Amino acid sequence: MMKYLLQWWTANRKLGLLLGLLMVLAIGGGGARADIDSLLFVRPVSAILLVIGAATLTRSDIQAHRWLFVLLLALVALAIIHLLPLPPAIWEAAPGRELIVAAGAFFGDSQPWRPLAMVPWMAWNSLFAMIIPLAALVLAVQLSNRQLAQLLPFLIVVGVTSAFLGLLQSIGPANSVLYFYDITNKGAPVGLFANRNHASVFLAMLIPIVVAYLSMPAKTVERLRQRLFFAGIALAIAIPVIAVSRSRSGIVVALVGLIGSALLYRRPQAERVERRKRQSINPRWVIAGGVFFALVVSSFLAGRSTSLEKLFEADGLDDMRSTVWSATWGSLFDFLPWGSGFGSFVEVYKIFEPEGSLQLNYVNHAHNDYLELLLAAGIPGALILVGALIILTRCARKAWSKAGSKDTEIIVLGRLGTLLLAQLAVASAVDYPVRVPLIAAVATIAAVMSYRAGEFKIRSAPSVES
């Protein structure tokens, strides 16, 4: 066994580094808060892997994915700019700082040099959080298409593990030791995550990942059958957990995944297989059977209609979100063009929070990452967002068109990447899933898949190991 592992590591060292990053994030990267204890090892390990990956990064790796590097590094640069101390005269002239200036004048204090970010310690946290997508990008761009495809079964295992853990959480006590985070949705199937919505979104992303895995070519028909069995189990576990989580965003994103997966699926080809055996395999029936079984189990666990009814019923959270959105939209113009600074939402929202919505609990995010990005990063952040949408939309159009490469792997991976990003785009309109380290890394890998297929940069073999 050890000899086999050493041989595999020698041939797939870069893939192993990315798998190691994902494993660390699965263990401790399931929450979006800045005070999670697991970040004490998640971020240092990610930084080490970033340095190791950067040491083997080649010019061709960067050139083949140049716009992804431009977008992410632009975001990092903007976060750094927000932390640079500014002279009092320049800082006081920045929009949205009037209350702080007035408070200093009231107490007779002179303003010191301050960074543009209104909450510097949270801006530092945002900058450190970018280590994870940077590490994922640096490691992912060095992999071949075949190696990117080998990530799929690992992601499925992570998803199934989270789903199974969520089932145990949902039937166990609310104070169970199976909850890994102090601040979490007790009684809900959060799995490896701290938030039920993030857990459900990740499981919803599992649907197209499973379908893409089934679409990949295999050496033998037996391997295809093994994949079908694996896929059936994954869907039968994941879909019921999405239902019992009572997460609207998870259910909607799962529907997006189901619809997209119907278009994503390609009949897999197996080498060394007789025509009669090939015709005996019908993955669509297996997928449909797994989904049907999962829906039956969901109905039993969720009281048949509880989750579906929640899609149409309003509750206090809906009212809170609409109030937060309205207040955020009405106030973000006060901070343009530079924004209030990364990570500043909690403190800044207290300035313009409507009196009628005051409560003992604080609002941790805008629950709309587009609005929060505009508030925090201003026009520069909006330009980065628009640039990302233009580039990834262009790649998606090419990946889903019939023209281009005939390589099944890159077509499937490219379409999978665009579908995963679309799911996250939908979820980000009502939540903040990409702020979760594990989901941020998967989103980065999805962007690499989409970009590579859109640009048709086929890598038939991994770059040379150093």
Residue, then its C-alpha position, 0 to 999 in steps of 0.5 A: m500500500m505504501k509503495y502504491l501511495l508513493q508511486w501515486w504521489t510521485a506522478n500526481r504531486k500537484l493533484g495531491l496538494l490540491l486534494g490536501l487543500l480541499m481536505v483541510l477545508a472540509i475539516g475546518g473550512g465550513g464557516a464564514r465567521a472571522d472568529i472560528d477556531s479552525l481558521l488557526f490551522v486552515r489559513p496557515v496550511s492554505a498559505i503554505l500550499l499557496v507558496i509551494g504551488a507558486a514555486t512550481l507555477t510556470r509562465s504558461d500556466i499563468q498565460a493560459h489562465r491570465w484573466l482569472f489571475v487578473l481578477l483575483l489579484a485585482l481583488v487582493a490589490l483592492a483589499i490592500i489599498h483599503l488598508l493603506p493609511l491615509p493623511p487625515a485631510i484625504w481620509e476625511a474627504a472620503p464619502g461616508r466618514e462624516l459621522i466619525v469626523a463629527a465624533g472626533a470633533f465633538f470630543g476635541d480629538s484630531q484625526p490620525w492617519r487612517p486606512l480607507a477601510m472603516v473597520p481595519w481589523m475586519a479588512w485584514n481578515s478579508l485579505f487573509a481570507m483571499i489566501i484560500p482562493l489564491a491557493a486553489l487557483v495556483l494549484a488548479v491551473q497546474l493540473s491537466n484536464r484528467q487530473l481536474a476530473q479526478l477531483l470529482p469523486f473526492l468532492i462527491v465523498v466530501g458531499v456525501t460525508s456532509a449529508f450523512l453527518g447532517l442526517l445524524q444531526s437532524i435525528g440527534p439532540a440539538n446539543s450533539v457533539l456532531y456539530f463542529y461549530d459553536i455558532t450554528n443552526k442547532g437541530a438542522p442538518v448542517g453537516l460539515f458546515a456551520n450554516r444550513n443554507h451553505a450546507s444545502v447549497f454545497l449539496a445542491m452543487l453535488i448534483p451536477i458534480v455527480v452527473a459530470y462524473l458519470s459523463m466521464p469516459a472510463k476504461t471498462v464497463e465495470r468501472l461505469r457500473q461502479r460509478l453508477f452505484f456510487a452516484g445513486i448512493a450520493l443522490a439518494i443521501a444528498i437530496p433528502v438532506i437538502a429537503v429536510s434542511r428547510s433551506r429555500s436557497g438550497i432547494v432553488v439551487a438544487l432545482v437549478g442543478l437538476i435542470g442544468s444536469a439534464l443538459l450537462y449529461r453526456r453518455p459515457q464511453a468505455e474502452r474495451v467494451e462490447r456493443r451489447k454491454r454498452q447498450s445495457i447501461n442506461p445511466r439516466w434510469v439510475i439517476a432518475g431512480g436515485v432522484f425518485f428514491a431521494l424524493v420519497v425519503s425526503s417526503f417521509l423525513a420532511g413531513r411530505s410538504t414542509s420544505l415545499e411550503k417554505l418556498f412560498e411562505a413568508d417568515g421573519l427572515d424574509d422580512m429581515r432580508s427585504t429590510v436589510w436589502s432596502a437599507t443597504w441599497g439606500s445607503l451604499f451611495d453615501f460611500l461611493p466611489w470607494g466603498s466602506g472597506f472590506g469586512s465592514f458591513v456589521e459595523v457600518y450597517k448599524i449606522f443606517e439600520p432602520e429604527g423599526s428593525l432594531q433587535l438584540n441580534y445583529v445583522n452579520h451580512a447583507h444576505n446579498d453578496y452583490l449589494e454587500l460588495l458594492l457597499a464595501a468595495g464601491i465602484p472598483g469592486a463593481l468593475i471587478l464584478v462586471g469584468a468577472l461576469i463578462i469573462l465567465t459569460r463568454c467562457a460559458r457561451k463557448a463551453w456550451s456551444k457545439a463548436g470547439s474541442k471534441d475532448t469529452e473531459i474538457i467539454v464536461l468539465g467546462r460545462l460543469g464549471t459554468l453550472l456550479l458558478a451559476q448555482l453560486a450566483v443564484a445563491s449569492a443573491v440571497d446569501y453569502p456562500v462564497r465567503v465559506p472557505l470550502i465553497a470558495a475553493v470549489a468556486t475557484i476550481a469551477a472557474v478554472m474549469s469554465y475558463r479552460a473550456g471557454e478558451f479551449k486551452i486543452r492540457s492533455a498532460p500535467s506540467v512537468e514536476s520539478 
